[in-house]
């Protein structure tokens, strides 16, 4: 090269005139310079591959690899000065590689100038550094903007997720349920380390008991607060006492005779509250059309089939598509709650046998239901008791002998019932079970339950109270019901607390009880904290080795002692003006009601064992209170029981020509004391007792005697599938009802609920009986008996197979 040649010629002249020692010195110098050049080259080559930041994309990384392979080939054009750039046409050419500090700390990228002022930058270095800083600033700004966009999107997503969190949780639960339904098991669940052992169960019991004891000890140090609670208790007792005080009514000439149809005493209305009245103060009641009277003309042959998406499974108040489209949120399962049409339907449902075989595919491996030829069979299994419900029922009895199926425990509530095998087999232990589940969470599960002859309704634990009075269920059962009890301050569990009788049991059979997966442990811890704060006693935790499941059994307190000893008022006690019995379309309340302590108040003690409680007037029925039919309440109760025993024995069983062997599902559409259901005790039927919302609220009496029922307004559709009842009984209901709504929609609802061949018994005023007869005949029903005597009448009619041939206009 030219530079090397010049130096060599000059050096040659010096060598010719110098000594050998000078020659050696020159060689040494040249070697030293060569080493320096090599070192300088190595130093510049070390910065060819700069550190990469975490923000580089995979595409940029690929480009970097390709460029690095070219760097070695271009190294020879880099001069010894280490300059990384050259000027072309007066403009600076940007180098391919630059020293990018990336995410290194500030101390790692300090220049030599910061170290004692050594190594001052040249103008070229300053230019390179300025270029580098400018590029880094540009990249940082772009990254910041990108991160800001990502942050905004993340915030939006988080807000959306927060708003829809209940739905997301439910969808996740449903996905897990579908996996289980298909037989897909989580491998982690089968690992021994994820199972709760007996030692774990004992430790959980000890921890919860210790926590309750600690709370009690802390509370003892606060006598002033305890005194306030005692004062509140006295105020509540006075409030309850005030509610039962009534004026001595004038004696009435109405007499309840076993041979006559009893009539409701006008004077008795002063002594009884109604569900509508109780709920009025708890919510905003919908406006009722007081101008509705009896129908001006009968539909005759103008009936049409309902033109609805739900087809033969149509439930008007649960399949109201127009109302569902207007819902602002479904986070609390509002879409599964009742939304009745503004005008009750007057169309008829066409017939179809239960068409749902998919449930057998989903739940066949859990022994829920199986397809056998052309029929569906129910082996008696369930998610938590695949080896049969009876084994599981007896397992619970052994876990807590005081449960006493069929004696101490008579009426229970099953949450998320599936096809209600648990409730069905409870009949063999002389226990009545009210089962419920949302419509279509599993395909037609409630319809299957009713088809099997097991009590069930379509309902959901959502945003409103369930349509039952407070403190009426002896036990509440949840077997893998997938209700988030611990969420929202325990809102849903507090609703069970309202329904559960003081001293009653809550059976929770779910994976958090017997598994130690992360989610299960978190749910168990949250439930433990919640139940302790609610003063529920964890009686036991037992494991069923056959079904490989476990159950935690809690007991609601029967006194207010624990409530008074709580250090924190969470969950809070309900205000004194919150009526626990108000349950018709009333929003849920995240609070607890105090346990009645006055001996004459309902709930202060447990009912008599079954079957003594059936015939004995409840201890809290006051003789100073007039009964529905005009006698003092306890005597009224007894007279009503004897009256219906006589009517059922003499008239219904022997005189109406009903084939009782084909009757299983029965409804009393206007139950008073439950006398009609009590008279059917020894028959293989069950009766759901309906107390209309504008009638005297006698439903607590019905539960107290070991029967069950529900609140309802017959101006609306009932929450059951079509064709699910064998016999409907309406005693003096329709004459009262037609002052608020028309009879044609009511009788269309009767036609919807009753099976073909089912029986409808009406006892009412003669004019009303005649009107009903005309409407039923227009639907081609067969009227077997009409009897009018002294302005009172009785009718027995049987639903036929006739259906209209035309469809009504779609209402959606």
C-alpha positions in Angstrom: 0.0 0.0 0.0 1.2 3.6 -0.6 1.5 4.5 3.1 3.5 1.4 3.9 5.8 1.9 0.8 6.7 5.4 1.7 7.8 4.5 5.2 9.8 1.6 4.0 11.9 3.7 1.6 12.8 6.2 4.2 13.6 3.5 6.7 15.9 1.9 4.1 18.0 5.0 3.8 18.4 5.1 7.5 19.3 1.5 7.7 22.1 1.8 5.2 23.8 4.5 7.2 23.2 3.1 10.6 24.6 0.4 12.8 23.1 -3.1 13.6 21.9 -1.9 16.9 19.9 0.9 15.2 18.5 -1.7 12.9 17.2 -3.8 15.8 15.6 -0.8 17.5 13.8 0.1 14.3 12.4 -3.5 13.9 11.3 -3.4 17.5 9.5 0.0 16.9 7.8 -1.3 13.8 6.6 -4.4 15.7 5.3 -2.3 18.5 3.4 -0.1 16.1 1.9 -3.1 14.4 0.7 -4.5 17.7 -0.9 -1.1 18.5 -2.7 -1.1 15.2 -3.9 -4.6 15.8 -5.1 -3.6 19.3 -6.8 -0.6 18.0 -8.6 -2.7 15.4 -9.7 -5.2 18.0 -11.0 -2.4 20.3 -13.1 -0.9 17.4 -14.4 -4.4 16.5 -15.7 -4.9 20.0 -18.4 -2.2 19.5 -19.6 -3.7 16.2 -22.4 -5.7 17.9 -24.1 -3.3 20.3 -26.3 -4.5 23.2 -29.9 -4.9 22.0 -32.8 -3.5 23.9 -35.8 -5.5 24.9 -38.0 -3.5 22.6 -36.5 -4.8 19.4 -38.9 -6.9 17.3 -38.0 -10.3 15.9 -37.7 -8.7 12.5 -35.1 -6.3 13.7 -33.2 -9.1 15.4 -33.1 -11.0 12.1 -31.7 -7.9 10.3 -29.1 -7.5 13.0 -27.8 -11.1 12.5 -27.6 -10.5 8.7 -25.8 -7.3 9.2 -23.3 -8.7 11.6 -22.3 -11.3 9.1 -21.4 -8.5 6.6 -19.5 -6.5 9.3 -16.5 -8.8 9.2 -16.2 -8.3 5.5 -16.2 -4.5 5.7 -13.8 -4.3 8.7 -10.8 -3.7 6.4 -12.2 -0.4 5.2 -12.3 1.0 8.7 -9.1 3.0 9.3 -6.9 2.8 12.4 -8.4 6.0 13.8 -11.5 4.0 14.7 -13.8 6.4 12.9 -17.2 4.9 12.3 -18.3 7.2 9.6 -17.2 9.1 6.5 -18.5 12.3 4.8 -20.0 12.0 1.4 -20.7 15.2 -0.6 -20.4 17.2 2.5 -23.0 15.1 4.4 -22.3 12.8 7.2 -23.0 9.1 6.4 -24.6 7.3 9.3 -22.9 4.1 10.4 -24.6 0.8 10.3 -23.9 0.0 13.9 -23.9 2.3 16.9 -23.2 1.9 20.6 -26.8 1.7 22.0 -26.9 1.6 25.8 -30.2 -0.1 25.7 -31.6 -0.6 29.3 -28.2 -0.3 31.0 -28.0 1.9 34.1 -26.6 5.5 33.8 -23.3 4.5 35.5 -22.5 2.0 32.8 -22.7 4.5 29.9 -20.6 7.4 31.3 -17.9 8.8 28.9 -14.2 9.1 29.6 -14.6 12.8 30.1 -16.5 12.1 33.3 -13.4 10.3 34.6 -11.0 13.0 35.6 -11.5 15.0 32.4 -9.3 12.5 30.4 -9.9 11.4 26.8 -11.5 14.6 25.5 -13.9 14.0 22.6 -12.9 14.9 19.1 -15.3 16.9 16.9 -16.0 13.6 15.0 -16.8 11.8 18.3 -19.1 14.7 19.3 -20.9 14.4 16.0 -21.3 10.6 16.5 -22.5 11.0 20.0 -25.0 13.7 19.0 -26.3 11.4 16.3 -26.6 8.5 18.8 -28.4 10.6 21.3 -30.8 11.9 18.7 -31.6 8.4 17.6 -32.1 7.2 21.1 -34.3 10.1 21.9 -36.4 9.4 18.8 -36.7 5.7 19.7 -37.5 6.5 23.3 -40.3 8.9 22.3 -41.7 6.3 19.9 -41.5 3.7 22.6 -43.2 6.0 25.1 -46.0 6.7 22.7 -46.4 3.0 22.0 -46.4 2.2 25.7 -48.9 4.9 26.3 -51.2 3.4 23.6 -50.7 0.0 25.1 -51.4 1.4 28.6 -54.6 3.1 27.4 -55.8 -0.1 25.7 -54.9 -2.1 28.8 -56.8 0.3 31.0 -59.8 0.1 28.7 -59.6 -3.7 28.8 -59.3 -3.7 32.5 -62.3 -1.4 32.9 -64.3 -3.6 30.6 -63.2 -6.7 32.5 -64.1 -5.1 35.8 -67.6 -4.3 34.5 -68.1 -7.7 33.2 -66.3 -9.6 36.0 -69.3 -11.6 37.2 -70.0 -12.7 33.6 -66.3 -13.6 33.0 -66.2 -15.6 36.3 -69.4 -17.3 35.3 -68.1 -18.1 31.8 -64.9 -19.6 33.3 -67.0 -21.7 35.7 -69.2 -22.8 32.8 -66.1 -23.7 30.8 -64.8 -25.8 33.6 -68.2 -27.4 34.1 -68.4 -28.2 30.4 -65.0 -29.9 30.6 -66.2 -31.9 33.6 -69.4 -32.7 31.7 -67.5 -34.1 28.8 -65.4 -36.3 31.2 -62.3 -34.1 31.0 -60.7 -34.1 34.4 -58.0 -31.7 35.5 -54.9 -33.8 36.1 -53.9 -31.6 39.0 -57.0 -32.6 40.8 -55.9 -36.2 40.9 -52.6 -35.5 42.5 -52.4 -36.5 46.2 -50.7 -33.2 47.2 -53.8 -31.4 45.9 -56.2 -33.3 48.1 -57.3 -32.1 51.5 -56.3 -34.7 54.0 -57.9 -35.5 57.4 -55.1 -33.5 59.1 -55.9 -30.5 56.8 -59.6 -30.8 57.8 -58.8 -30.9 61.5 -56.6 -27.9 61.1 -59.3 -26.0 59.2 -61.8 -26.7 61.9 -59.4 -25.6 64.6 -58.5 -22.4 62.8 -62.1 -21.4 62.3 -63.1 -22.2 65.9 -60.0 -20.3 67.1 -61.0 -17.3 65.0 -64.5 -17.3 66.4 -63.1 -17.5 70.0 -60.7 -14.7 69.3 -63.5 -12.5 68.0 -65.5 -13.3 71.2 -62.6 -12.5 73.5 -61.9 -9.2 71.8 -65.5 -8.2 72.0 -65.6 -8.9 75.8 -63.3 -5.9 76.2 -65.9 -3.6 74.8 -68.8 -3.5 77.3 -70.1 -0.2 76.0 -70.6 -1.5 72.5 -72.2 -4.7 73.9 -74.7 -2.5 75.8 -75.6 -0.8 72.6 -76.3 -4.1 70.9 -78.4 -5.2 73.8 -80.4 -2.0 73.5 -80.8 -2.6 69.8 -82.0 -6.1 70.6 -84.6 -4.7 73.0 -85.7 -2.2 70.3 -86.0 -5.1 67.8 -88.0 -7.2 70.2 -90.3 -4.2 70.8 -90.6 -3.8 67.0 -91.6 -7.5 66.6 -94.0 -7.3 69.5 -95.7 -4.3 67.9 -96.2 -6.2 64.7 -98.2 -9.0 66.3 -100.4 -6.7 68.3 -103.9 -6.6 66.9 -107.2 -5.2 68.1 -109.8 -7.7 69.4 -111.9 -8.2 66.3 -115.6 -8.5 66.5 -117.0 -12.0 66.4 -118.2 -13.1 63.0 -121.0 -15.4 62.1 -118.8 -17.2 59.5 -118.4 -20.8 60.6 -115.9 -23.3 59.2 -117.8 -26.5 58.6 -116.3 -29.6 57.2 -119.3 -29.9 54.9 -119.2 -26.4 53.5 -116.7 -24.4 51.4 -115.0 -22.0 53.8 -115.0 -18.3 52.9 -112.4 -15.8 53.9 -113.6 -13.5 56.7 -113.6 -9.8 55.9 -112.6 -8.9 59.4 -109.6 -11.2 59.2 -107.9 -8.9 56.7 -107.0 -6.5 59.5 -105.0 -9.3 61.3 -102.9 -10.4 58.3 -100.3 -8.7 56.2 -99.9 -9.6 52.5 -96.7 -10.2 50.6 -97.5 -7.3 48.3 -97.8 -5.0 51.4 -94.7 -6.4 53.0 -92.7 -5.9 49.8 -94.2 -2.5 49.1 -92.0 -0.8 51.6 -88.9 -2.6 50.4 -89.0 -1.7 46.7 -90.7 0.3 44.0 -93.8 -1.6 43.1 -94.8 -1.8 39.5 -98.1 0.0 38.6 -101.1 -2.2 38.5 -104.0 -1.7 36.2 -106.9 -1.3 38.5 -109.3 -1.0 35.5 -109.0 -4.6 34.5 -112.2 -6.6 35.1 -113.8 -9.7 33.8 -113.6 -10.5 30.1 -116.2 -8.8 27.9 -116.3 -11.9 25.7 -114.8 -15.3 25.5 -112.2 -16.2 22.8 -114.3 -19.2 21.7 -112.5 -20.7 18.7 -110.1 -17.9 18.3 -107.2 -19.5 20.2 -103.8 -19.6 18.4 -100.5 -21.2 19.1 -97.7 -19.1 20.7 -95.3 -18.0 18.1 -92.1 -17.8 20.2 -88.5 -18.8 19.9 -88.7 -21.1 22.9 -91.3 -23.2 21.2 -92.8 -25.9 23.4 -90.6 -24.9 26.4 -92.0 -21.4 26.5 -92.0 -19.7 30.0 -93.4 -16.2 29.4 -91.7 -14.4 32.3 -88.3 -16.1 31.6 -88.4 -16.0 27.7 -89.4 -12.4 27.3 -87.0 -11.5 24.5 -88.2 -7.9 24.2 -87.4 -7.2 27.9 -84.1 -9.1 27.8 -82.8 -7.0 24.9 -83.3 -3.9 27.1 -81.2 -5.1 30.0 -78.3 -2.8 30.8 -76.3 -5.5 32.5 -76.3 -9.3 33.0 -73.5 -9.3 35.6 -75.9 -10.6 38.3 -77.8 -13.0 36.0 -80.6 -10.5 35.4 -81.2 -12.3 32.1 -82.2 -15.4 34.1 -84.6 -13.5 36.4 -88.3 -12.9 35.8 -89.3 -10.2 33.2 -92.9 -10.7 32.5 -94.7 -9.4 29.3 -96.7 -6.2 29.8 -99.7 -8.1 28.4 -99.9 -11.8 29.6 -100.1 -14.2 26.6 -103.4 -15.6 25.6 -102.0 -18.2 23.2 -101.5 -21.9 23.7 -98.4 -24.0 23.7 -98.1 -26.9 21.2 -97.2 -30.3 22.5 -93.9 -32.0 22.3 -92.3 -34.6 24.5 -89.1 -33.8 26.3 -86.7 -33.5 23.3 -83.5 -32.9 25.2 -81.1 -35.8 24.9 -77.9 -33.6 25.0 -78.0 -33.6 28.8 -77.4 -37.3 28.7 -74.3 -36.6 26.7 -73.1 -33.9 29.1 -73.9 -35.7 32.3 -74.0 -39.4 31.4 -70.7 -40.1 33.0 -71.9 -38.6 36.3 -75.0 -40.8 36.3 -77.4 -37.9 35.9 -79.4 -39.2 33.0 -78.9 -41.8 30.3 -80.5 -42.7 27.0 -81.9 -46.2 27.0 -83.5 -47.0 23.7 -86.3 -44.5 23.1 -86.3 -43.5 26.8 -84.3 -41.3 29.2 -83.4 -43.0 32.4 -82.2 -41.5 35.7 -79.8 -43.7 37.6 -79.8 -41.4 40.6 -76.4 -40.0 40.3 -75.0 -36.5 40.3 -71.9 -34.5 40.1 -71.0 -35.1 43.7 -72.6 -38.5 44.1 -72.0 -40.5 40.9 -72.4 -43.7 42.9 -76.0 -42.8 43.9 -77.8 -40.2 45.9 -78.9 -42.4 48.8 -75.3 -43.2 49.7 -74.5 -39.5 49.7 -77.6 -38.7 51.8 -76.6 -41.3 54.4 -73.1 -40.0 54.3 -74.3 -36.5 55.4 -76.5 -38.1 58.1 -73.4 -39.9 59.5 -71.4 -36.7 59.4 -73.9 -34.8 61.6 -76.4 -37.2 63.2 -78.4 -34.3 64.6 -79.6 -33.5 61.1 -82.2 -36.3 61.6 -83.6 -36.7 58.1 -87.4 -37.0 58.2 -87.8 -35.9 61.8 -85.7 -32.9 62.9 -85.1 -32.0 59.3 -88.2 -32.0 57.1 -88.1 -29.1 54.5 -84.9 -28.3 52.7 -83.7 -26.1 49.7 -81.4 -27.5 47.0 -79.4 -24.8 45.2 -78.4 -25.6 41.6 -80.2 -28.9 41.6 -79.4 -30.4 38.2 -82.1 -33.0 37.5 -82.9 -33.0 41.2 -81.8 -36.6 42.1 -80.9 -35.4 45.5 -84.4 -34.1 46.1 -86.0 -37.1 44.5 -84.3 -39.6 46.8 -85.0 -37.4 49.8 -88.6 -38.6 49.5 -87.3 -42.0 50.8 -86.1 -40.2 53.9 -89.5 -38.5 54.4 -88.0 -35.1 53.5 -89.5 -32.5 51.2 -86.9 -30.7 48.9 -87.6 -27.5 47.0 -85.0 -27.6 44.1 -84.2 -24.8 41.8 -81.8 -23.9 39.0 -81.6 -21.3 36.2 -83.4 -22.1 33.0 -81.1 -23.7 30.4 -77.8 -23.4 32.2 -77.9 -27.1 31.6 -80.4 -28.2 29.0 -83.9 -28.3 30.5 -82.6 -29.7 33.8 -85.6 -28.4 35.8 -88.0 -29.8 33.2 -86.3 -33.2 33.6 -86.8 -32.9 37.4 -90.5 -32.2 37.0 -90.9 -34.9 34.4 -89.5 -37.3 37.0 -92.1 -36.2 39.6 -89.6 -34.1 41.7 -90.4 -30.6 43.0 -88.4 -27.9 41.2 -88.7 -24.3 39.8 -86.7 -22.3 37.4 -85.0 -19.6 39.4 -81.6 -18.0 39.9 -79.7 -16.4 42.7 -79.2 -13.1 41.0 -80.1 -9.6 42.1 -83.4 -10.3 43.9 -84.5 -12.3 46.9 -85.9 -15.7 46.3 -89.7 -15.9 46.7 -89.8 -17.5 50.1 -90.3 -16.1 53.6 -87.4 -15.8 56.0 -86.2 -18.6 58.4 -88.3 -21.4 56.9 -85.8 -24.0 55.5 -84.4 -26.6 58.0 -81.4 -27.2 55.8 -79.9 -25.7 52.6 -77.8 -27.9 50.3 -75.3 -26.9 47.6 -73.5 -29.7 45.8 -71.1 -28.2 43.3 -73.7 -25.5 42.6 -71.0 -23.0 41.4 -72.5 -20.0 43.2 -69.8 -17.4 44.2 -70.9 -17.3 47.8 -67.9 -15.2 48.9 -68.2 -12.4 46.3 -69.6 -8.9 46.9 -69.5 -9.1 50.7 -71.2 -12.5 50.7 -74.4 -11.1 49.2 -75.7 -14.5 48.0 -74.7 -16.4 51.1 -76.5 -13.7 53.2 -79.7 -14.5 51.2 -79.3 -18.1 52.3 -78.9 -16.9 55.8 -82.2 -15.1 55.5 -83.9 -18.3 54.3 -82.3 -20.6 56.8 -84.0 -21.4 60.1 -82.1 -20.3 63.2 -80.1 -23.5 64.2 -80.4 -24.8 60.6 -77.6 -26.4 58.6 -75.9 -25.4 55.4 -74.2 -28.3 53.5 -71.5 -27.2 51.1 -70.1 -30.0 49.0 -67.7 -28.4 46.5 -64.1 -28.6 45.4 -62.8 -25.9 47.8 -63.7 -28.2 50.6 -61.6 -31.2 49.6 -59.0 -29.9 47.0 -55.9 -27.7 47.4 -55.6 -26.2 44.0 -54.8 -22.5 44.0 -58.3 -21.3 43.2 -59.9 -23.7 45.6 -57.6 -22.6 48.5 -58.4 -19.0 47.9 -62.2 -19.6 47.8 -61.9 -21.7 51.0 -60.0 -19.0 52.8 -62.6 -16.4 51.7 -65.5 -18.6 52.7 -63.9 -19.3 56.1 -63.5 -15.6 56.8 -67.1 -14.9 55.7 -68.8 -17.6 57.6 -66.9 -16.7 60.8 -68.0 -13.1 60.4 -71.6 -14.4 59.9 -71.3 -16.4 63.1 -71.9 -19.7 61.3 -70.4 -22.6 63.2 -68.3 -25.0 61.1 -69.7 -28.2 62.6 -67.6 -30.7 60.6 -65.7 -31.4 57.4 -66.1 -35.0 56.2 -64.8 -36.8 53.2 -66.8 -39.4 51.2 -64.2 -41.9 50.1 -66.5 -43.7 47.7 -67.4 -40.6 45.7 -64.1 -39.0 46.4 -65.7 -35.7 47.5 -66.0 -33.8 50.8 -68.6 -31.7 52.5 -68.4 -28.8 55.0 -71.5 -28.5 57.2 -72.2 -25.2 58.9 -74.9 -24.2 61.4 -76.6 -20.9 61.7 -76.7 -19.4 65.2 -79.9 -19.8 67.2 -79.2 -16.8 69.5 -77.8 -13.3 69.1 -74.8 -13.8 71.4 -72.2 -14.1 68.6 -73.7 -11.1 66.8 -73.3 -9.0 69.9 -69.7 -10.2 70.4 -68.4 -9.3 66.9 -65.7 -6.7 66.9 -66.5 -5.6 63.4 -70.1 -5.0 62.2 -69.4 -6.9 58.9 -71.6 -8.1 57.4 -73.8 -5.4 59.0 -77.0 -6.1 60.8 -80.1 -5.1 58.8 -81.9 -2.0 59.8 -85.0 -2.4 61.9 -87.3 -1.4 59.1 -86.0 -4.1 56.7 -88.7 -6.8 56.7 -87.0 -10.2 56.2 -90.3 -11.7 55.0 -90.6 -9.2 52.1 -89.6 -11.4 49.1 -91.6 -10.5 46.0 -89.3 -8.8 43.6 -87.2 -7.3 46.4 -83.5 -6.5 45.8 -81.0 -8.5 47.7 -79.6 -6.9 50.9 -76.1 -7.6 52.1 -77.0 -7.7 55.8 -78.2 -10.1 58.5 -81.4 -10.1 60.6 -81.3 -10.7 64.3 -82.6 -14.0 65.7 -86.0 -13.6 67.4 -85.5 -14.0 71.2 -89.1 -13.5 72.3 -90.6 -17.0 72.9 -93.9 -16.0 71.1 -92.1 -14.9 67.9 -91.6 -17.2 64.9 -88.1 -18.5 64.7 -87.3 -18.4 68.4 -87.4 -22.2 68.6 -87.4 -25.2 66.4 -90.7 -26.8 65.2 -91.8 -30.1 66.5 -90.5 -33.2 64.8 -92.2 -34.5 61.7 -95.0 -35.6 61.5 -96.3 -34.0 64.7 -95.7 -30.6 63.3 -98.2 -31.3 60.4 -101.4 -31.1 62.6 -100.2 -29.0 65.5 -100.8 -25.2 65.2 -97.5 -23.3 65.3 -96.5 -22.1 68.7 -96.4 -18.5 67.5 -100.0 -18.4 66.3 -101.7 -16.0 68.7 -105.2 -16.7 70.0 -105.9 -13.0 70.0 -105.3 -12.9 66.2 -108.3 -13.7 64.0 -107.8 -16.5 61.5 -108.5 -16.3 57.8 -112.0 -17.8 58.2 -113.0 -15.8 61.3 -112.0 -17.9 64.3 -109.0 -17.3 66.6 -105.9 -18.3 64.5 -105.1 -21.6 66.3 -108.7 -22.8 66.1 -108.9 -21.6 62.5 -105.9 -23.7 61.6 -107.4 -26.8 63.2 -110.8 -26.3 61.6 -109.2 -25.8 58.2 -107.2 -29.1 58.5 -110.4 -31.1 59.4 -112.3 -29.4 56.6 -109.8 -30.4 53.9 -109.5 -33.9 55.3 -113.2 -34.4 54.7 -113.3 -32.7 51.3 -110.3 -34.7 49.9 -111.6 -38.1 51.3 -115.3 -37.7 50.4 -115.2 -35.5 47.3 -111.8 -35.5 45.6 -110.8 -39.1 46.0 -114.2 -40.8 45.6 -116.4 -38.2 43.9 -114.5 -36.6 40.9 -113.4 -39.7 39.0 -109.7 -38.8 39.2 -107.2 -41.5 38.5 -104.9 -40.7 41.5 -102.4 -43.4 40.4 -101.5 -41.0 37.5 -101.2 -38.0 39.8 -97.8 -37.0 41.2 -97.1 -33.2 40.7 -99.9 -31.2 42.4 -100.2 -27.4 42.9 -102.6 -25.6 45.3 -102.9 -22.3 43.5 -104.4 -20.6 46.6 -103.1 -22.3 49.7 -104.2 -20.7 53.0 -102.9 -22.9 55.9 -101.8 -25.7 53.6 -104.8 -27.9 54.6 -105.4 -29.3 51.1 -101.7 -30.5 51.0 -101.9 -31.8 54.5 -104.9 -33.9 53.6 -102.9 -35.6 50.8 -100.0 -36.6 53.2 -100.5 -40.3 52.9 -100.8 -40.3 49.1 -97.8 -40.6 46.8 -98.0 -37.0 45.7 -96.3 -33.7 46.5 -98.0 -30.3 46.6 -96.5 -26.9 46.1 -98.6 -24.4 48.0 -98.8 -21.0 46.3 -99.7 -17.9 48.4 -100.8 -15.1 46.2 -99.0 -11.8 46.8 -102.3 -9.9 47.6 -103.6 -12.7 50.0 -102.9 -12.9 53.7 -99.3 -14.0 54.2 -99.7 -17.5 55.6 -96.8 -19.1 53.8 -94.6 -19.2 57.1 -97.4 -21.4 58.6 -97.2 -23.8 55.7 -93.5 -24.2 56.1 -93.8 -24.5 59.9 -96.0 -27.5 59.6 -93.5 -29.4 57.4 -94.9 -28.5 53.9 -93.5 -26.1 51.4 -94.7 -23.3 49.0 -93.9 -20.1 47.2 -95.1 -16.6 46.7 -96.6 -15.7 43.3 -98.9 -13.3 41.5 -101.3 -15.1 39.3 -101.7 -12.1 37.1 -98.3 -13.2 35.8 -96.9 -16.5 34.5 -95.5 -19.1 36.9 -91.8 -20.0 36.6 -92.2 -23.6 35.4 -91.9 -25.4 32.1 -95.1 -26.2 30.1 -96.9 -29.5 30.8 -95.3 -30.1 34.2 -98.3 -30.6 36.6 -100.8 -33.4 36.9 -103.4 -31.6 39.0 -104.1 -27.9 39.7 -106.4 -26.8 42.5 -107.9 -23.3 42.8 -110.0 -22.6 45.9 -111.7 -19.2 45.8 -108.8 -17.8 43.8 -110.3 -16.7 40.5 -113.2 -14.6 41.8 -110.7 -12.5 43.7 -108.2 -12.5 40.9 -110.5 -11.1 38.2 -110.8 -7.8 40.0 -107.1 -7.2 39.1 -106.6 -9.1 35.8 -108.5 -10.9 33.1 -109.4 -14.6 33.4 -108.5 -15.6 29.9 -104.7 -15.2 30.3 -104.9 -16.9 33.7 -106.6 -19.9 32.2 -104.2 -19.9 29.3 -101.5 -20.2 31.9 -103.3 -23.1 33.6 -103.4 -24.8 30.1 -99.7 -24.2 29.7 -98.7 -25.7 33.1 -101.0 -28.7 33.0 -100.2 -32.0 31.2 -102.6 -33.3 28.6 -105.0 -35.4 30.6 -104.3 -33.4 33.7 -107.1 -32.3 36.1 -108.2 -28.7 37.1 -110.4 -28.4 40.2 -112.1 -25.0 40.8 -114.1 -24.1 43.9 -115.5 -20.6 43.8 -118.6 -18.4 43.4 -121.2 -19.8 41.0 -120.8 -17.0 38.6 -117.1 -17.4 38.4 -117.4 -21.2 38.0 -119.7 -20.7 35.1 -117.3 -18.2 33.4 -114.4 -20.6 33.8 -116.4 -23.5 32.4 -117.1 -21.5 29.2 -113.4 -20.6 28.7 -112.2 -24.2 29.3 -114.8 -25.5 26.8 -113.5 -23.1 24.2 -110.1 -24.8 24.6 -111.9 -28.2 24.0 -111.4 -29.3 27.6 -113.7 -32.0 29.0 -115.7 -30.7 31.9 -116.6 -33.7 34.1 -118.5 -32.0 37.0 -120.1 -28.7 37.7 -122.1 -28.2 40.9 -123.6 -24.9 42.1 -125.2 -24.7 45.5 -126.0 -21.6 47.6 -124.0 -19.3 45.2 -121.0 -21.6 45.6 -119.8 -24.0 43.0 -117.3 -26.7 42.1 -115.9 -27.7 38.8 -113.6 -30.6 37.7 -112.2 -30.5 34.1 -109.6 -32.5 32.2 -107.3 -31.0 29.6 -107.4 -32.7 26.2 -105.1 -33.1 23.2 -106.6 -30.4 21.1 -104.4 -27.6 19.8 -105.1 -24.7 17.4 -103.8 -24.9 13.8 -102.7 -21.3 13.4 -99.9 -19.3 15.1 -100.3 -16.0 16.7 -98.2 -13.0 15.6 -94.7 -13.0 17.0 -94.3 -10.8 20.1 -90.5 -10.5 19.9 
